């Protein structure tokens, strides 16, 4: 099977590090890449009737903004290096959604950045990478 | 207590009963009385028609006509849909749990969110005060009938919310609108020219009543009752707040205004998160009290059931008790009123029936679960026997106080928050009906919102007798156009249900887990 990487972006330099690592790896292995941005969201939150009425529209706006501002510029970087690159934006729990996308796209590896440069930070901020390691269907490359 | 209430009052809605002591206390003549003098001939008439006491054959008991109308509809729906209120429960639970959520539709309104939003609009004074009134007026037996009515009401919610989703419309700004005004006008238009006219009339009448209800029972009554509770906890007549209703009303209107005119959504968002928490605290406190007196629970149930059938102290015996229980349930669950369909219709689903099945849980939670807990607490604590002249929130408050001394303060906060969230929810329902009548425009919206805020202040500062009865009648009146139209739409819902149910039973509706397994 062809190599395919799932790269998680989050709009910070943490995602940026994951992108750099993915570029390096893909150049070596000739893998294709699925770039994704997960918009944090839970199906079990409480909202007002007005929010609900506008939700459908908002969701589409959020998805459009994610691909336009975040995913497309990065996609161009990959394509400039001759690497096939798909983009996907989705709402959900970040780690769970990444694992789900990994299954859907049948990728061979997930690449994510991690924020935890101090023990305290890793306790509170490195959650996505740590959870992902536990539930991922494939190897995970965590970029510090 | 039971014998001290004059029999003609038994059939009045809770808010009227609550308002009566307040109205008697009003001694200052002036603005209040002048306003009442102007409005009351009209309001009395409307009230008399809508709450027309209908004699129950074979007894001297009476029931407000609208309650009879609601119960008959709930009964018809329960049989017509072959006890959907029982057979839909398991599937509804799986829908709420998210078993059928499509991962690709993540970010849309889920079944859980639609249900939670609708619930926060209905849970409130109706449940906390309503049971207390049922027990104090009709005795413990009324609770049994209240629960039965809640159970039947589940079928009404099922029909309303299925239709709400089926006939919802997408506005120019991309927002989703649904509810009785849409399913009455569009749904009946599908069924021929004659019914199209009827549908249009029903929709307009519904919208008018809904606007009226949003000003009245869902606004004035709420601000009035939360003010009473604040005065109550801070020392009754000696309270600093006593007689400063206008101030309380202004503060309340300010906070409502911040959200609906100021557009400060974060407050609404925070409220929508605190209200479920308050609900959970209330249920938990109830369970603690029941747990402390667990040995008395069988006796309490025995008392409820034995007094449900034939009580000599209530006019009309068993049927009299039944009438009281049914009436309280109608206020508590709002099933058949149509308001919930507005909140439910934003859900993401291609199957209208799925939201109908989820909506079964609304009366289940707010009328069956919450009411049973409240009733048990009141009966176990015994306060209803020697509670004197207390009724409504005060009685519930007293019952909780017997075990948890500081609970009345929590309850006061909860009552204010429930009132606030009910106002916010209904300001939205009312606005949707207002724009249905007058078209979507900024001018129309601000007119409605300004009127709404004026009624908040009026509700807290005025001692309302007739006006509250009238506004309550407006809420109940929504059931006339709503249910009348629904009868003609029943075959449509039946077709939807049969098709959906065949899909569920035939395994054509895989959960996302099954989907994943199939793909591998």
HADDOCK unambig.tbl for C-alpha pairs under 7 A between the chains (distance, minus, plus):
assign (segid A and resid 41 and name CA) (segid B and resid 107 and name CA) 6.44 0.50 0.50
assign (segid A and resid 43 and name CA) (segid B and resid 110 and name CA) 5.88 0.50 0.50
assign (segid A and resid 44 and name CA) (segid B and resid 112 and name CA) 6.17 0.50 0.50
assign (segid A and resid 44 and name CA) (segid B and resid 113 and name CA) 6.34 0.50 0.50
assign (segid A and resid 45 and name CA) (segid B and resid 113 and name CA) 6.38 0.50 0.50
assign (segid A and resid 46 and name CA) (segid B and resid 113 and name CA) 5.89 0.50 0.50
assign (segid A and resid 46 and name CA) (segid B and resid 116 and name CA) 6.34 0.50 0.50
assign (segid A and resid 46 and name CA) (segid B and resid 117 and name CA) 6.71 0.50 0.50
assign (segid A and resid 46 and name CA) (segid B and resid 272 and name CA) 5.83 0.50 0.50
assign (segid A and resid 46 and name CA) (segid B and resid 273 and name CA) 5.69 0.50 0.50
assign (segid A and resid 47 and name CA) (segid B and resid 113 and name CA) 6.72 0.50 0.50
assign (segid A and resid 47 and name CA) (segid B and resid 117 and name CA) 6.14 0.50 0.50
assign (segid A and resid 47 and name CA) (segid B and resid 269 and name CA) 6.20 0.50 0.50
assign (segid A and resid 47 and name CA) (segid B and resid 272 and name CA) 5.68 0.50 0.50
assign (segid A and resid 48 and name CA) (segid B and resid 117 and name CA) 5.85 0.50 0.50
assign (segid A and resid 48 and name CA) (segid B and resid 268 and name CA) 6.87 0.50 0.50
assign (segid A and resid 48 and name CA) (segid B and resid 269 and name CA) 6.67 0.50 0.50
assign (segid A and resid 48 and name CA) (segid B and resid 272 and name CA) 6.17 0.50 0.50
assign (segid A and resid 49 and name CA) (segid B and resid 117 and name CA) 6.07 0.50 0.50
assign (segid A and resid 49 and name CA) (segid B and resid 343 and name CA) 5.57 0.50 0.50
assign (segid A and resid 49 and name CA) (segid B and resid 425 and name CA) 6.74 0.50 0.50
assign (segid A and resid 50 and name CA) (segid B and resid 428 and name CA) 6.96 0.50 0.50
assign (segid A and resid 52 and name CA) (segid B and resid 109 and name CA) 6.12 0.50 0.50
assign (segid A and resid 52 and name CA) (segid B and resid 346 and name CA) 5.78 0.50 0.50
assign (segid A and resid 53 and name CA) (segid B and resid 175 and name CA) 5.16 0.50 0.50
assign (segid A and resid 53 and name CA) (segid B and resid 176 and name CA) 4.83 0.50 0.50
assign (segid A and resid 53 and name CA) (segid B and resid 177 and name CA) 6.70 0.50 0.50
assign (segid A and resid 53 and name CA) (segid B and resid 346 and name CA) 5.21 0.50 0.50
assign (segid A and resid 54 and name CA) (segid B and resid 174 and name CA) 6.95 0.50 0.50
assign (segid A and resid 54 and name CA) (segid B and resid 175 and name CA) 4.54 0.50 0.50
assign (segid A and resid 54 and name CA) (segid B and resid 176 and name CA) 6.61 0.50 0.50
assign (segid A and resid 55 and name CA) (segid B and resid 108 and name CA) 6.15 0.50 0.50
assign (segid A and resid 55 and name CA) (segid B and resid 109 and name CA) 6.51 0.50 0.50
assign (segid A and resid 56 and name CA) (segid B and resid 108 and name CA) 5.75 0.50 0.50
assign (segid A and resid 57 and name CA) (segid B and resid 174 and name CA) 5.44 0.50 0.50
assign (segid A and resid 57 and name CA) (segid B and resid 175 and name CA) 6.41 0.50 0.50
assign (segid A and resid 59 and name CA) (segid B and resid 107 and name CA) 5.98 0.50 0.50
assign (segid A and resid 59 and name CA) (segid B and resid 108 and name CA) 6.67 0.50 0.50
assign (segid A and resid 90 and name CA) (segid B and resid 106 and name CA) 6.93 0.50 0.50
assign (segid A and resid 91 and name CA) (segid B and resid 106 and name CA) 5.22 0.50 0.50
assign (segid A and resid 91 and name CA) (segid B and resid 107 and name CA) 5.06 0.50 0.50
assign (segid A and resid 92 and name CA) (segid B and resid 106 and name CA) 6.27 0.50 0.50
assign (segid A and resid 92 and name CA) (segid B and resid 107 and name CA) 6.99 0.50 0.50
